[in-house]
C-alpha cells in the first residue's frame, strides 16, 4: 500500500489517494469544530481516539451486514477506506430529542419519544446544513427516491445494531448523524464517514453525563477524557 497525494481536506479529516484502485486513506486530525466551523480548537490525541472508535463501530456494522467504507486501520490516525462518490446529505437518527431538534420542536432536551425519528439534512456549510425533506432532495438532484430509501433503511438498521451495543457499554445512543456515498468498487450506497463522539450524542446511562462533542459545544471540560471513556467501554464489550 502506497500513500499518494492529498485529494481532500476537511476541518477534521484528510483524504489521500493510494496505489490501489478505488481505495483511499482517511487521516483523522486533532482538530474539533462546531457550529459549522464558528467554534474551533485543537485537542491532542483526538484524531487517534476518533480513528479507533470509528474503526470499531464501522467494522461492527460491516460484520453485521451493513456496508461501510471502512476496510482496515493503518495507524494511530489512519484508516484504509473504499472510495466513494459523495451524496451531499446527512441522515440523522434520533432515539431521544436533543440539541437543535429540541429547540425546533419546543420540547425539553432529552425527551423520550416512542418512535425512532429520522431527519434529512442538506450537507452544505454555506447554508448551515438545513433540514430538508425527501422531495427537496430529489428536486435538487441530490438523490433519487430509491437512493433515499436505501439510505433511510441503512440508517435505521445501523441504529438497531449500535443502540444495543452502546447499551452494553453503559452508554445511551441519543442520536447519530450518518453520511452516505456510492462505492466506487460496486456502486452500492454505503455509510461513508466516521461514526464517533463527533457524530453521535452519547450519554452515560447512569449519570447522564455527556460523552460526546457537546462537551466542546457547551464549554464543558474533559473532552478527551470522555472520548477515551467511550473507546475503553467499547473495547471491553467487543473484547478487543
Secondary structure, DSSP 8 states (H G I E B T S, - for coil): --EEEEEEE-SSEEEEEESSTTEEEEEE-SEEEETTTTEEEE-TTHHHHHHHHHHHHHHHHHHTT--BSEEEE-SSSEEEEE-EEEEEEEEEEESSB-HHHHHHHT--TTB--SS-EEEEEE--GGGT--EE-HHHHHHTTS--HHHHHHHHHHHHHHHHHHHHHHHHTTEEEEEEEEEEEEETTT--EEE-S--STTTEEEEETTT--B-STHHHHTT-S-HHHHHHHHHHHHHHHHT-
